[in-house]
Amino acid sequence: MALMLLAQFDSEIEAQLVESQLRDAGIDYRVIHDDAGGALPSLTASNGVKVMVFEDDLEEAREILEARAMDDDPIPPDILNANLDVIDDDDDF
């Protein structure tokens, strides 16, 4: 079985969030990043952190990743659904 790229992230923390979801789903994964054993952390920043899964698990892993993306709404629901006053350009502050 071949390893396939699921996603590439800018930081290890982002990759760890996906790792935990894959682990919970029972999907075997590998994380690939190079920081020269911690000596050059900037390598991770420039090359990213890759999360790899086996080809047989790729479709399920993508579904998990897509569900996570939909859950990552940066606007809290109470603000999103609030009745906010509209400010016109003509209004004085």
C-alpha beads as a LAMMPS data file, in Angstrom:
LAMMPS data file: protein, C-alpha beads

93 atoms
92 bonds

1 atom types
1 bond types

-500.0 500.0 xlo xhi
-500.0 500.0 ylo yhi
-500.0 500.0 zlo zhi

Masses

1 110.0

Atoms # bond

1 1 1 0.000 0.000 0.000
2 1 1 1.235 3.431 -0.886
3 1 1 1.189 6.474 1.345
4 1 1 -0.777 9.379 -0.094
5 1 1 -0.664 13.060 0.827
6 1 1 -3.790 14.025 2.760
7 1 1 -2.825 17.597 3.618
8 1 1 0.076 19.941 4.166
9 1 1 0.074 22.453 7.010
10 1 1 2.157 25.468 7.943
11 1 1 2.630 24.340 11.536
12 1 1 2.930 21.146 13.500
13 1 1 0.040 22.187 15.738
14 1 1 -2.366 22.266 12.801
15 1 1 -1.208 18.811 11.752
16 1 1 -1.643 17.499 15.302
17 1 1 -5.314 18.516 15.286
18 1 1 -5.886 16.372 12.208
19 1 1 -3.761 13.564 13.672
20 1 1 -6.050 13.286 16.688
21 1 1 -9.133 13.017 14.475
22 1 1 -7.516 10.380 12.281
23 1 1 -6.426 8.436 15.366
24 1 1 -9.980 8.589 16.788
25 1 1 -11.307 7.226 13.474
26 1 1 -8.784 4.371 13.511
27 1 1 -6.962 5.647 10.430
28 1 1 -3.245 4.932 10.288
29 1 1 -1.235 8.006 9.323
30 1 1 2.293 9.334 9.078
31 1 1 3.513 12.866 9.685
32 1 1 6.449 14.096 7.678
33 1 1 8.339 17.243 8.545
34 1 1 11.940 18.237 8.617
35 1 1 13.372 20.601 11.166
36 1 1 16.856 19.038 11.253
37 1 1 16.159 17.398 14.599
38 1 1 14.943 20.655 16.084
39 1 1 18.066 22.577 15.085
40 1 1 16.348 24.424 12.215
41 1 1 12.659 24.964 13.008
42 1 1 12.454 27.359 10.079
43 1 1 12.616 24.341 7.760
44 1 1 9.171 23.297 8.957
45 1 1 7.887 26.800 8.321
46 1 1 9.209 26.780 4.772
47 1 1 8.526 23.122 3.872
48 1 1 5.375 22.564 5.917
49 1 1 4.152 19.508 7.768
50 1 1 2.669 16.740 5.636
51 1 1 0.044 14.325 6.894
52 1 1 0.075 11.106 4.897
53 1 1 -2.430 8.231 4.939
54 1 1 -2.539 4.892 3.206
55 1 1 -4.313 4.817 -0.130
56 1 1 -7.135 2.617 1.221
57 1 1 -7.940 5.226 3.906
58 1 1 -7.614 8.333 1.742
59 1 1 -11.320 8.835 1.004
60 1 1 -12.384 8.495 4.657
61 1 1 -9.528 10.741 5.779
62 1 1 -10.569 13.406 3.270
63 1 1 -14.120 13.290 4.619
64 1 1 -12.769 13.869 8.128
65 1 1 -10.655 16.775 6.879
66 1 1 -13.616 18.325 5.039
67 1 1 -15.854 17.991 8.106
68 1 1 -13.162 19.669 10.185
69 1 1 -12.952 22.537 7.697
70 1 1 -16.701 23.095 7.949
71 1 1 -16.457 23.133 11.755
72 1 1 -13.703 25.769 11.714
73 1 1 -16.056 28.742 11.522
74 1 1 -14.088 31.728 12.836
75 1 1 -17.298 33.634 13.660
76 1 1 -19.053 32.420 16.827
77 1 1 -22.716 31.461 16.189
78 1 1 -24.072 34.040 18.669
79 1 1 -22.352 36.818 16.714
80 1 1 -23.179 35.319 13.334
81 1 1 -26.898 35.222 14.158
82 1 1 -27.088 38.467 16.138
83 1 1 -29.298 41.331 15.064
84 1 1 -26.672 43.965 14.448
85 1 1 -27.435 47.590 13.739
86 1 1 -26.443 48.745 10.299
87 1 1 -24.280 51.851 10.206
88 1 1 -24.668 54.045 7.170
89 1 1 -21.836 56.152 5.820
90 1 1 -23.959 59.192 6.691
91 1 1 -24.177 58.316 10.398
92 1 1 -22.080 60.355 12.826
93 1 1 -19.925 58.425 15.252

Bonds

1 1 1 2
2 1 2 3
3 1 3 4
4 1 4 5
5 1 5 6
6 1 6 7
7 1 7 8
8 1 8 9
9 1 9 10
10 1 10 11
11 1 11 12
12 1 12 13
13 1 13 14
14 1 14 15
15 1 15 16
16 1 16 17
17 1 17 18
18 1 18 19
19 1 19 20
20 1 20 21
21 1 21 22
22 1 22 23
23 1 23 24
24 1 24 25
25 1 25 26
26 1 26 27
27 1 27 28
28 1 28 29
29 1 29 30
30 1 30 31
31 1 31 32
32 1 32 33
33 1 33 34
34 1 34 35
35 1 35 36
36 1 36 37
37 1 37 38
38 1 38 39
39 1 39 40
40 1 40 41
41 1 41 42
42 1 42 43
43 1 43 44
44 1 44 45
45 1 45 46
46 1 46 47
47 1 47 48
48 1 48 49
49 1 49 50
50 1 50 51
51 1 51 52
52 1 52 53
53 1 53 54
54 1 54 55
55 1 55 56
56 1 56 57
57 1 57 58
58 1 58 59
59 1 59 60
60 1 60 61
61 1 61 62
62 1 62 63
63 1 63 64
64 1 64 65
65 1 65 66
66 1 66 67
67 1 67 68
68 1 68 69
69 1 69 70
70 1 70 71
71 1 71 72
72 1 72 73
73 1 73 74
74 1 74 75
75 1 75 76
76 1 76 77
77 1 77 78
78 1 78 79
79 1 79 80
80 1 80 81
81 1 81 82
82 1 82 83
83 1 83 84
84 1 84 85
85 1 85 86
86 1 86 87
87 1 87 88
88 1 88 89
89 1 89 90
90 1 90 91
91 1 91 92
92 1 92 93
